[in-house]
């Protein structure tokens, strides 16, 4: 119901839950890669969870979700900047993805997380601004998950 | 004279008097005949003048008739122009909506595509798990597929609703009143407006909030018309905060709040911004047709006057404005709602 996307009071999808612990598979310790997805569309969460179901099950990737730029910053603060990769939408009410990108790149630098921008508008203006602000990649919606997986694997 | 001369009964003195009288009468007749002659002349002149005047009047009557016809024609043309203007205003606001609509349709379509792809993958996995005989996993995957189907339908309907709304918005014929979920309508137009402005101006950003009264019953209104009013007020609100944002004040957070409230025998919809407010001199004019503070070409100046007509004439309600310079503006739509205990 709360599709409004602004400062969503999430109930079933609490993005502030602590990271899940590590997993042991084949007697080998696998540290999951921590990815924070920021998008005001609520259904992004089940979509990512399903597209990466294998990776999540194997403990390779651990996702967290934030539904606004403000929520994302709060999350980073509460979790000691644990996310190594942040995938953020640009077009969100309140703090935009570009604002968030600028803040992250300015304030989190030990080490700076990789930030990929995801947007419905693949225009050069957004692209240039994102690159100027230090974005590591720029992906247009609809997300090509195959491509995204490859990008994540090469991190 | 001779008759008098020959009259034996009259003495000379009497005859003399009669002569005098006769002469005087003669003179009198002469004068009268002269006067009559003059009067005749005057009469003739007057007749001519009268004729001329009648002719002139006839000409004037014709002129009046002609100008009346011309005025009637102008009025008809004005009425036609008004209809066209209303249509143009609808189309202009539709144009403003285009980017928002594109975004609002693109997003659900992306979800439809993405969830359909996920399901294709899941079906492959499902087959594998059936081969493996892992019934638990088969059940789990089947449930996921079912969930995704629900999402595909939901997002499909979302796009469908936007397209339908867009078509209704552009319709020229007057529409019927129907029970309408005002909260959903306000939410839809809030999004369209926001995404439209975002797409048009990348530097624009503002926060928005909804404070909906969940107990709001369905209200009998023309949804397209109320939608147009909402769109207009919301666009104005975002415009106001964007203008203030351009002033680059410290700590300014642009915010637009839509609130609905059920009162005893009416409902209220409020669109509030924390922009620069409306100066007093301007406030009196905002509902006048063609009044706009926007640069030429950016506003038709018809938005608020048409909104006012829709609310007052179309729905028997009221459109009020509260504003404070430097603080912001709030437009309040009041629509009467007979308390039938619905």
Interface residues (C-beta under 8 A of the other chain):
Chain A: X3 X4 X6 X41 X43 X46 X47 X50 X51 X91 X93 X94 X95 X96 X99 X120 X121 X123 X125 X126 X129 X141 X142 X143 X145
Chain B: X103 X106 X107 X109 X110 X111 X113 X114 X115 X117 X118 X121 X122 X144 X147 X148 X151 X155 X187 X194 X195 X198 X199 X202 X205 X206 X207 X208 X209 X210
